[in-house]
Amino acid sequence: MELLCTRPGCTRPENSFADLDDPSKLKTVPQKYCTNCGMPLILGGRYLPSKLLGKGGFGAAFLAKDRFTPTMRSCVVKQFQPQGNLNAQALAIAQQLFEREAVILEDLGSKHRQIPQLYAFFPLIVPNHLTKVEEQFFYLVQEFIDGEDLETKLKRKGIFTEGEIIEVLDKILWVLQFVHDNNCIHRDLKPSNIMRDKKGRLYLLDFGAVKQVTATVGNPQKHSTGIFTAGFAPPEQMQGSAVYPATDLYALATTCLNLLTGKPPEELYDSYNNCWNWKPHVSNISDGLANILDRLLLPSPKDRFQSASEVLQALPSSQLYGGSSGTKTSIQTPVNSTVSSLPPTSPPTISVPNPSPITPSPKKGFSSIDLIIYSGFNGFEAVILIFSLKKFLAAPGVVIGFMIVSGLMYLQYRRTLDKKDLLLIGTITVCALMIALVFGGLAWNSVSFLLMAGLVGGAGLIAVASLFKLIYQLLSSIF
């Protein structure tokens, strides 16, 4: 097996170990060391780096395997490795951002399927092979997303259509709404930080620049750490001022301009007139989408849309869903932000003044258990009501029965009725049948028939609903 040394500057990082190809020894073999510089190769005792994915401003990213998982799960190992001659303050901020990325991924990645999960975060202290002085490295291990980032896709296939832009907006806005609802701001949105996996799901990557919001009323934070990518960041971020949800929305709009035109944002901005001039570079774009992008690109944060949900409501042809379905799996784009406009004082407290209220994310769909319970209940009630009302009201009874069951289904869809309410309604129905049996002269065989028919109706509706759900999942995985 080939292992790659992660020490910066190692002149011969490739290493080969035949015993690692033996599955019976792979999980128990002791630490391996670089034959050139002596750097430990099995990171954290379990991660086997095999390929350099890329380098950025704060680190390098490696493709690796986890030897302690049954399938040798692929993962991305990011090493804190700041480039350039950073002063002590800039180095401290860079390390703070790297550690913050681990914290954010542990929190958000475990809750949202379009954000990579964190697997591990650990330091490594080793002697320098030349100076013999101890060096400290930090590693972050996260989910590997097997796919292509939008920057690479733009270079490969050319500019995006309006429909493709609307899809990107629709899916990424839901992720941003989730991020903002969890009191975070991404601060580095750009095409290379949006990844589409092989199943078509879009992921939001690179949370190294994320700012956690801890707003204090009456005591707003005046400055923001100067982390951004030139051309994509809004004025308030480039000036080192406070950042808001609208800051991310501006960057998402510049991302869309880049994908629509194939040109970097700097070429679409008229610095002489101090305004955006992107429309001459785009053909066949609707006024609706153009107006949304123009508003997102306004220089003042207060004049833009204030939340991702507001943009979703205005978005033409929006599918209004919170991300695609499927299993998480992507190639992580390495960190490539730039450190700029660092404040002259110590690293700032991560806070922001009075962020705009954000509309809660949409309610989640029904689980499989919910589907069984609601389908069974609706089938049971439909049969009981239709047969019972038909006996007393003839044809109008069938219509009334359907109307009542339709109303119940609507209330379930709106989550007005929960499972306790269904139990109560079902109990009332059975009790009504028993009362009709005892006091209303209803024959026992009629009650037995109704109850049996209700159970059959419930089982039948469960089967039909399950079949439709299976068909929907199959079609979703294909398309």
HELIX and SHEET records of a PDB file:
HELIX    1   1 ALA A   18  ASP A   21  5                                   4    
HELIX    2   2 PRO A   23  LEU A   26  1                                   4    
HELIX    3   3 ALA A   88  LEU A  108  1                                  21    
HELIX    4   4 LEU A  150  LYS A  157  1                                   8    
HELIX    5   5 GLU A  162  ASP A  181  1                                  20    
HELIX    6   6 PRO A  191  ASN A  193  5                                   3    
HELIX    7   7 PRO A  235  MET A  238  1                                   4    
HELIX    8   8 PRO A  245  THR A  261  1                                  17    
HELIX    9   9 PRO A  265  LEU A  268  5                                   4    
HELIX   10  10 LYS A  279  HIS A  281  5                                   3    
HELIX   11  11 ASP A  287  LEU A  296  1                                  10    
HELIX   12  12 PRO A  301  ASP A  303  5                                   3    
HELIX   13  13 ALA A  308  ALA A  314  1                                   7    
HELIX   14  14 SER A  368  LEU A  393  1                                  26    
HELIX   15  15 ALA A  395  TYR A  413  1                                  19    
HELIX   16  16 LYS A  419  VAL A  438  1                                  20    
HELIX   17  17 TRP A  444  ILE A  478  1                                  35    
SHEET    1   A 2 GLU A   2  LEU A   4  0                                        
SHEET    2   A 2 GLU A  14  SER A  16 -1                                        
SHEET    1   B 5 TYR A  47  LYS A  55  0                                        
SHEET    2   B 5 GLY A  59  ASP A  66 -1                                        
SHEET    3   B 5 SER A  74  PHE A  80 -1                                        
SHEET    4   B 5 GLU A 134  GLU A 143 -1                                        
SHEET    5   B 5 LEU A 118  PRO A 127 -1                                        
SHEET    1   C 3 GLY A 147  ASP A 149  0                                        
SHEET    2   C 3 ILE A 194  ASP A 197 -1                                        
SHEET    3   C 3 LEU A 202  LEU A 204 -1                                        
SHEET    1   D 2 CYS A 184  ILE A 185  0                                        
SHEET    2   D 2 LYS A 211  GLN A 212 -1                                        
SHEET    1   E 2 ILE A 227  PHE A 228  0                                        
SHEET    2   E 2 THR A 338  VAL A 339 -1                                        
SHEET    1   F 2 TYR A 269  ASP A 270  0                                        
SHEET    2   F 2 CYS A 275  TRP A 276 -1                                        
END                                                                             
